[in-house]
Amino acid sequence: MKVLSSSPELDFRPQAARAGTRLDWKVITHPGELEGLAPSWRALLQDSACNEPVLSPAWMLAWWKVFGPVEGRQLRTACFFRGGRLVGLAPLLGRPWWHRPGIPFRRLEMLGTGELPRDASYPEYLSVLAERGAEEEVAAALVEALTGQELGAWDELILAAMDQDHPMLAGLAGACRTAGLIYQVEPAGSAPFIPLPATWEAYLEELSSSGRAFVRKSLRRFEEWAGDRARCHAVTDPANLEEGKRILIALHQERWGHEAGKFASARFTAFHEAVLASFLREGAAELLWLSVQGEPVAAAYNLVWNGKVYFYQGGRKLDVPSGQRPGIVLHAHAIRRAIEAGRREYDFLGGGDHYKKQMALAARPLVQVRVARPGLVEWTRVLTEKGFGWARAVRRAARAAGGWLGRKEESHA
């Protein structure tokens, strides 16, 4: 791996391609150089099959500023060029990781992932970026960089929460098999979403009968309670951003409990304060809240990107009359707002919440990809995991046998 200088004069020249690949490559280890790549990065994102907000420079650079300096993280982002043009980007970092019962691994993972649970943002639709149609080439070049240790010493690569149907997956699978690397794909939940029709009435008609009844009942009950005292508010410029953030945080923390809510984490809060300000300037953030007689009762933090609205975070007041669902009412307003703005999709993102399944019209399967180097470290991990599995099976069998013996003794008592 090329070690980059920390001097202000940063080198953007790609290294020559190795034999067997048609792409030039470069590994970035300096945050300032990654920031300098932002214009080309944004252009690549727009030309890719995964133009997602969590893969944007605004999201990932803000994340690195908060989380990069902790937990032993080192920037190891691979850039791939054709004729000097950026055609691929693997926004990776390296850090130590311990598989139980304390086996040390050198892990590569995506920027934006791997935080402690209390700090985690859990972004969906992460991926290695590639110019549309160049996924196999970029995947092959990335695997070549991995096997050549160009990204530094490593034992495993984790790519979390990828779209199961992303074309990059096939390229990675083939390149890893060719290189003799271990390639594993595991389910990572799903993201319910709404392919938005032309009108609100058409959306209601496409819902299942139970989903349609759920939405209509929620709206009717809210109207009966709030009537003309209800208002929906939107942050439209930096002037009212602080008010919107304050309401969002207060209602989120109330909904989840002040210690359990995500905004109890100083790092999570600092990261999203930076993201909200940046995205709002670009027209890519939507902060909404619903009030009744001036008192906020529900809030939603949405991302608006590439014709889609993503519901990222929310909260609601708990002290409302029985049967009221202000969060559902606010979702209904946001969906109608997206339809009227000509958006093509409303994405609830991950999570198994029942209301998401009731309001969605489809779901996108998510997967986690793991690539590992075969060798002593990996086989030690595998054998240890099998040992834990055997131990659990023995304990279950012992408990079952104990229960059977107890019942048998009772039958002879």
C-alpha positions in Angstrom: 0.0 0.0 0.0 1.2 3.5 -0.8 1.7 5.5 2.3 0.5 9.1 1.8 2.2 12.1 3.2 0.3 14.2 5.7 1.6 17.4 4.1 -0.9 19.9 2.6 0.3 18.9 -0.9 -1.8 15.9 -1.5 -1.1 13.5 -4.4 -4.2 12.6 -6.5 -2.4 10.7 -9.1 -3.6 7.1 -9.4 -1.0 4.3 -9.4 -0.7 2.1 -12.5 -2.9 -0.9 -12.9 -1.5 -4.3 -12.1 -1.4 -6.9 -14.9 -4.8 -8.5 -15.3 -6.9 -5.4 -14.6 -7.8 -2.5 -16.9 -8.3 0.0 -14.1 -5.7 2.2 -12.3 -6.1 2.3 -8.6 -5.1 4.3 -5.5 -5.6 3.8 -1.8 -6.4 6.9 0.2 -5.3 7.0 3.9 -5.5 10.7 4.5 -8.9 12.4 5.3 -7.9 15.6 3.5 -7.3 13.7 0.3 -10.7 12.0 0.5 -12.4 15.4 1.0 -10.5 16.7 -2.1 -12.0 13.8 -4.1 -15.6 14.9 -3.2 -16.5 16.5 -6.6 -15.5 13.3 -8.6 -17.1 11.2 -5.9 -20.5 13.0 -6.3 -20.3 12.6 -10.0 -19.6 8.9 -9.7 -22.5 8.5 -7.2 -24.9 10.0 -9.8 -23.6 7.7 -12.5 -23.8 4.5 -10.3 -26.6 2.0 -9.7 -26.7 2.9 -6.0 -27.1 6.7 -5.8 -27.9 6.6 -2.1 -27.6 9.4 0.4 -25.5 7.3 2.8 -22.9 6.8 0.1 -22.5 10.6 -0.5 -19.4 12.6 0.6 -21.7 14.7 2.8 -22.7 11.7 4.9 -19.5 9.7 4.9 -17.1 12.6 5.5 -19.3 13.9 8.4 -19.3 10.4 9.8 -15.5 10.1 9.6 -15.0 13.4 11.4 -16.9 12.1 14.4 -16.0 8.4 14.4 -12.7 8.2 12.5 -10.5 9.2 15.5 -11.9 6.4 17.8 -11.7 2.6 18.2 -8.4 2.4 16.2 -9.9 3.2 12.8 -7.6 3.9 9.9 -8.8 5.2 6.5 -8.3 2.8 3.6 -10.5 3.9 0.8 -9.7 2.4 -2.6 -10.3 4.5 -5.7 -10.4 3.1 -9.3 -9.7 5.1 -12.4 -10.0 4.7 -16.1 -8.1 7.3 -18.1 -7.9 9.5 -15.1 -11.7 9.4 -14.5 -13.0 8.0 -11.2 -15.1 4.9 -12.0 -15.1 3.1 -8.7 -14.8 3.8 -5.0 -14.7 1.5 -2.0 -15.0 3.8 1.0 -13.4 1.5 3.5 -11.6 1.7 6.8 -9.5 -0.7 8.8 -9.7 -1.4 12.5 -9.1 -4.2 15.0 -12.0 -6.6 15.8 -12.3 -9.4 18.2 -14.3 -12.5 17.5 -15.3 -14.4 20.6 -13.7 -15.5 22.8 -11.2 -12.8 21.9 -9.7 -13.9 18.6 -8.0 -10.8 17.1 -9.0 -9.9 13.5 -7.9 -7.2 11.2 -11.2 -6.0 9.8 -12.0 -3.8 6.8 -15.5 -2.3 6.7 -17.5 0.5 5.1 -17.3 4.1 6.4 -20.5 4.7 8.3 -20.6 1.3 10.0 -19.2 -0.5 12.9 -19.9 1.9 15.7 -20.8 0.8 19.2 -24.6 0.0 19.4 -25.4 3.1 21.4 -23.7 5.3 18.7 -24.7 3.4 15.6 -26.6 5.0 12.6 -27.3 1.6 10.9 -27.4 2.9 7.3 -29.0 0.8 4.6 -28.0 0.4 0.9 -24.3 0.7 1.4 -22.1 -0.6 -1.5 -18.8 -0.4 -3.3 -19.5 2.4 -5.8 -19.0 1.7 -9.5 -19.9 3.5 -12.7 -23.1 1.9 -14.1 -22.0 -1.1 -16.1 -18.5 -1.3 -14.6 -19.4 -3.3 -11.5 -17.6 -6.4 -12.5 -14.4 -4.5 -13.4 -14.4 -2.6 -10.1 -15.1 -5.7 -8.1 -12.2 -7.5 -9.8 -9.9 -4.6 -9.2 -11.0 -4.4 -5.5 -10.3 -8.1 -5.0 -7.0 -7.7 -6.7 -6.1 -4.9 -4.3 -7.2 -7.1 -1.4 -5.1 -10.1 -2.4 -2.1 -7.9 -3.1 -2.4 -6.4 0.4 -2.7 -2.9 -1.2 -5.3 -2.1 1.5 -3.0 -3.2 4.2 -3.0 -6.4 6.2 -6.5 -7.7 6.7 -8.4 -10.9 7.8 -12.0 -10.0 6.8 -14.0 -7.5 4.9 -17.6 -6.7 6.0 -20.1 -5.0 3.7 -23.2 -4.3 5.7 -26.8 -3.8 4.7 -26.4 -4.1 0.9 -29.4 -4.3 -1.5 -29.7 -8.0 -2.3 -30.3 -7.2 -6.0 -27.3 -4.9 -6.4 -25.2 -5.8 -9.5 -22.0 -5.4 -7.4 -22.8 -8.6 -5.5 -22.4 -10.9 -8.6 -19.1 -9.2 -9.5 -17.7 -9.6 -6.0 -18.8 -13.2 -5.7 -17.1 -14.2 -9.0 -13.9 -12.2 -8.3 -13.6 -13.7 -4.7 -14.1 -17.3 -6.0 -11.4 -16.7 -8.7 -9.0 -15.4 -6.1 -9.7 -18.2 -3.6 -11.2 -16.0 -1.0 -14.1 -17.0 1.3 -17.3 -15.2 0.2 -20.3 -15.3 2.5 -23.7 -13.6 2.2 -26.2 -13.5 5.0 -29.7 -12.0 5.2 -29.8 -8.7 7.0 -33.5 -8.0 7.2 -35.5 -5.9 4.7 -36.5 -2.4 4.0 -40.3 -1.8 3.4 -41.1 0.9 0.8 -43.8 2.4 -1.3 -43.4 2.8 -5.1 -45.4 6.0 -5.2 -48.4 6.2 -7.5 -49.7 9.4 -9.0 -52.2 10.3 -6.3 -52.9 9.7 -2.6 -56.2 7.9 -3.5 -54.3 5.5 -5.8 -51.9 4.7 -2.9 -54.8 3.9 -0.6 -56.3 1.6 -3.2 -53.0 -0.3 -3.6 -52.8 -1.1 0.1 -54.1 -4.3 1.5 -57.5 -4.1 3.0 -56.0 -4.2 6.5 -53.4 -1.6 5.7 -56.0 0.7 4.2 -58.2 0.3 7.2 -55.2 1.0 9.5 -54.3 4.3 7.7 -57.9 5.5 7.4 -58.8 4.7 11.0 -55.6 6.5 12.2 -56.5 9.6 10.2 -60.1 9.6 11.2 -59.4 9.3 14.9 -56.8 12.0 14.8 -59.2 14.3 13.0 -61.9 13.6 15.6 -59.5 14.5 18.4 -57.4 17.4 16.9 -59.7 18.9 14.3 -58.5 22.3 13.1 -56.1 22.5 16.0 -53.6 20.4 14.2 -50.7 21.8 12.1 -47.9 20.2 10.1 -44.6 22.1 10.2 -41.5 21.7 8.0 -37.9 22.9 8.3 -37.3 24.8 5.1 -34.1 26.8 5.9 -31.4 27.0 8.5 -33.3 29.6 10.4 -35.8 27.1 11.8 -33.4 24.1 11.9 -32.6 24.5 15.5 -36.3 24.4 16.5 -36.9 21.3 14.4 -33.9 19.5 15.8 -35.0 20.3 19.4 -38.5 19.0 18.7 -37.2 15.8 17.0 -34.7 15.0 19.8 -37.3 15.6 22.5 -40.0 13.4 20.9 -37.5 10.7 20.0 -36.1 10.5 23.5 -39.7 10.5 24.9 -40.7 7.7 22.6 -37.7 5.4 23.4 -36.9 6.5 26.9 -34.2 9.1 27.6 -31.4 6.5 28.1 -32.4 4.2 25.3 -33.0 6.9 22.6 -30.4 7.3 19.9 -29.9 11.0 20.8 -28.6 10.0 24.2 -25.3 9.3 22.4 -23.2 12.5 22.0 -21.5 11.0 18.9 -24.7 10.1 17.2 -26.1 13.5 17.9 -22.9 15.3 16.7 -22.9 13.3 13.5 -26.5 14.0 12.6 -26.3 17.7 13.5 -23.6 17.9 10.8 -25.5 15.8 8.3 -28.8 17.7 8.8 -27.2 21.1 8.3 -25.3 19.8 5.2 -28.3 18.0 3.6 -30.6 20.9 4.3 -28.4 23.2 2.3 -28.6 20.8 -0.6 -32.4 20.4 -0.3 -31.8 16.7 0.7 -33.2 16.8 4.3 -36.8 17.0 5.4 -37.6 17.6 9.0 -41.3 17.6 9.8 -43.4 17.8 12.9 -47.0 17.6 13.8 -48.5 19.8 16.5 -51.9 20.0 18.2 -52.8 23.4 19.6 -49.1 24.4 19.4 -47.8 21.3 21.2 -45.6 18.9 19.1 -46.9 15.4 19.1 -44.8 13.6 16.3 -41.6 14.3 14.4 -39.9 12.8 11.4 -36.4 13.1 10.1 -36.4 12.2 6.4 -33.7 12.2 3.7 -34.7 13.3 0.2 -32.5 12.0 -2.5 -32.6 10.9 -6.2 -36.4 11.1 -6.4 -36.9 9.2 -3.1 -37.9 10.0 0.5 -36.2 8.0 3.2 -37.7 7.9 6.7 -34.6 7.8 8.8 -35.6 8.7 12.4 -38.7 9.9 14.3 -40.4 10.3 17.6 -43.8 11.0 19.2 -45.5 12.1 22.3 -46.7 9.3 24.6 -49.2 11.3 26.5 -52.0 11.5 23.9 -55.6 10.1 24.1 -56.0 6.3 23.8 -56.1 5.1 20.3 -54.3 8.1 18.8 -51.4 7.4 16.4 -49.8 10.7 15.7 -46.7 9.1 14.1 -48.8 7.3 11.6 -50.7 10.5 10.8 -47.3 12.3 10.2 -46.2 9.4 7.9 -49.4 9.8 5.9 -48.8 13.5 5.5 -45.2 12.9 4.4 -46.3 10.3 1.9 -48.9 12.6 0.5 -46.3 15.4 0.4 -43.9 13.1 -1.5 -46.6 12.2 -4.1 -47.5 15.8 -4.6 -43.8 16.7 -5.1 -43.5 14.0 -7.8 -41.2 11.7 -5.8 -41.0 8.1 -7.0 -40.6 6.2 -3.7 -41.1 6.5 0.0 -38.7 4.2 1.9 -39.2 3.2 5.5 -35.7 1.7 5.6 -34.9 -1.3 7.8 -36.6 -2.5 10.9 -39.4 -5.0 11.6 -42.0 -2.4 12.9 -45.5 -3.7 12.1 -46.7 -0.3 10.9 -44.1 -0.2 8.2 -45.4 -3.5 6.8 -49.0 -2.2 7.0 -48.2 1.1 5.1 -45.6 -0.3 2.6 -46.4 -1.8 -0.8 -43.2 -3.8 -1.2 -39.9 -4.7 0.6 -36.3 -4.8 -0.4 -34.2 -7.7 1.0 -30.9 -6.6 2.6 -27.8 -8.7 3.0 -24.4 -8.6 4.7 -21.4 -9.7 2.7 -18.3 -11.1 4.4 -15.0 -11.8 2.6 -12.3 -13.6 4.5 -8.7 -14.7 3.8 -8.4 -18.5 4.3 -5.8 -19.3 6.8 -5.0 -20.0 10.5 -6.9 -17.0 11.9 -10.1 -17.8 9.9 -10.0 -21.5 10.7 -9.5 -20.7 14.4 -12.6 -18.5 14.3 -14.6 -21.2 12.5 -13.6 -24.0 14.9 -14.3 -21.7 17.9 -17.8 -20.9 16.6 -18.5 -24.6 16.1 -17.3 -25.2 19.6 -19.7 -22.6 20.9 -22.5 -24.2 18.8 -21.7 -27.7 20.2 -21.7 -26.4 23.7 -25.1 -24.7 23.2 -26.5 -28.0 21.8 -25.1 -30.0 24.7 -26.7 -27.5 27.2 -30.1 -27.7 25.4 -29.9 -31.5 25.3 -29.0 -31.6 29.0 -31.9 -29.3 29.9 -34.3 -31.4 27.8 -33.0 -34.6 29.4 -33.3 -33.1 32.9 -36.9 -32.2 32.2 -37.7 -35.6 30.8 -36.1 -37.4 33.7 -38.0 -35.1 36.1 -41.3 -35.9 34.4 -40.4 -39.6 34.4 -39.6 -39.6 38.2 -42.9 -37.8 38.8 -44.8 -40.4 36.8 -43.4 -43.2 39.1 -43.9 -41.2 42.3 
